[in-house]
Amino acid sequence: MAGPLRLRRSREHWGTDRVRQELYEPLDRRFGATLADPWFEPEGYETCRLEMDNGDVALFCWTHHDTDGAPDAYWLGNTETPEVLWRTDKYTFDEAPAAVGEWVEDELFARLEVEEPWLARHEHLARFFLPVLFSKDGRETTREFFAEHAAGFPDADAERTLSYYDAFLATGALAPHRYTMAAKLGTSRSGDWFRMAATMSEFTVAKLLAGAGLDFEPEVQLDSGYALDFRVGSQLVEVTRPRPPTRRQRADTPVAAVRQTGRSKTDGQLDAHPRTLLLVDCSSFRDDEWNQVAGERPDIAHRPTVVFRARPDDTFEGYRVGRCPLDLDAAMTWVD
């Protein structure tokens, strides 16, 4: 399975004849291809765009004299990589020269404006997720997730939900972690909608932490071999999202679903790091389901835990199990 889009770098000499022979012609034989001029031009580079008959697209730019005086070229595509570029190194948009990174983002975003104008209207969200929205395997499923599944909110339309996440991503709080976070949404041809909704829980929690005025680091790699979702100062934070009771075979009530999810998280990561704050995100629950949980406030096997539900009207409601080590009062309405 292909991952999120990255640029491939070639340090060989390139020109229009070589581009036609070693990039365009193999792709044309394989898929049918058109060699065209891009919509934008990065300063100091020659460019081309290759469009395949199956909807794939690729961008290529090259210069004869990079800053170190050597030739330099960059390829980006959600199609089959031509053999001449197989053993090249990969770079994120931010790791490439600024002119190249900005060029490929502008090209892809302009294409999204044509293909999915409803999504491009939410520019901060659309640009953040460009590496997966145009990925080889995930471009259809990620777009469908935002359009048809409202990014995991069961009782909100896509427009409202996309505006909710777009406003948060506009703050830049996750900008340094773009590839790590965007890639979690997935680049699979088959849509696992609940797994994708669970990924969006990490964005929801990032919004919660930022709203509480807390600085955080996402996706923390630990010496134990585990990776936890966040670190806030010295406090580790792990996020989980219960599958709603209508989607479960055993825990068929909202309260049972929360309890079972809490038990399932006590093995492994939380055993190795017992002081971790567990955040149980019930945003997949409907109003009536959440009201049952908020009314009964079921105990959780792990302490400390916060069980909460977010809504795309920018509200959070939850309760504490044990003493919460983080001050979330500025963002959370407590029901305990």
Residue, then its C-alpha position, 0 to 999 in steps of 0.5 A: m500500500a502506497g503512503p502519503l505523497r512525497l517528492r522523489r529527488s534526482r541529482e542527475h541532468w535532465g532536459t525536455d528530451r530526457v523527460r519525454q523519453e524516460l518519464y512520459e513515454p513509459l507512462d504513456r505506454r502503460f496508461g496513456a499519458t499527456l505531457a502538459d505545462p503546469w499551472f504554476e512555475p517555481e522560480g529557477y526550475e523548468t517544469c512539466r505535468l503528466e496526466m494519465d488517462n486513468g486519472d493519475v497525475a505527476l509533476f516534475c521539475w528540474t534545474h541545471h544548477d542547484t545552490d551547490g552547483a549540481p543538477d537537481a530534480y523533483w518528481l511527485g506523482n500518485t501513479e507508477t514511478p518510472e524506473v529511472l526514479w526507483r532508487t531516489d530519496k523521498y522528501t516531504f513538501d517541507e523538506a524540499p526547497a521552498a520553491v518546489g514545496e510551494w509549487v507542488e502544493d499550489e498545483l495540487f490545491a488548484r487541482l482540488e479546486v477543480e475536482e472537489p470545490w466543496l472541499a477546497r473551500h476549507e483551504h487550511l484543512a484541504r492543504f493540510f491533508l493534500p498528501v493523502l487527498f492525492s495519495k495513490d491508494g487513498r485519494e478516493t476514500t479520504r475524500e469520501f470520508f470527509a464528504e459522506h461521513a462528516a469526519g466521524f460526527p454522526d449527527a452533523d453535515a460535512e460543511r459544519t464539520l469541515s469548518y470546525y477542523d478547518a478553523f483549528l488547522a488555521t491556527g497552525a498548531l499541528a503544522p510542524h507535524r503535518y505528515t505524521m498527523a495527515a498520514k494517520l488518516g490512511t491511504s487505503r483503497s478500502g474505507d474503514w470509516f470508524r478507524m478514520a474517525a478514530t484518527m480524527s479523535e487525535f485532531t479533536v484532542a489537539k483542539l481540546l488541548a489548544g483550547a485549554g491553553l496547553d502546549f503539546e507534542p503529538e505522536v511521542q516515541l518512548d524508550s519502552g518501544y510504545a508511541l503515545d498520542f501526546r505529551v503535555g509537558s511531562q504528562l503523557v496522553e493517550v486517546t481512544r474512541p469507543r465504537p458506538p453501541t449500534r456498531r458493536q456485537r457485545a457491548d450493546t449499550p453506550v455505558a458498556a461500550v465506554r467500559q469495554t473500551g477503557r478495559s481494552k486500553t489497560d494492556g500494553q501502553l498504559d501498563a508500561h506508562p501507568r500515569t498516562l492520562l487516558l482520553v475517551d472520545c465519545s464523539s461518535f455517539r448520538d445525543d441519546e447515547w451520550n446522555q446515558v453515559a453522562g448521566e451514569r458516568p461509568d467507572i473506567a479501569h484506568r486512572p486518570t481518565v477523562v470521558f468526553r464528547a465533542r461537537p462541531d459547535d466548538t463545545f466539549e462535555g465530559y467527566r473525570v475518573g480519578r484526578c485529571p493532571l491537566d487543567l482543561d477547564a477553559a475548554m471542557t464543560w464538566v458533568d461530574 
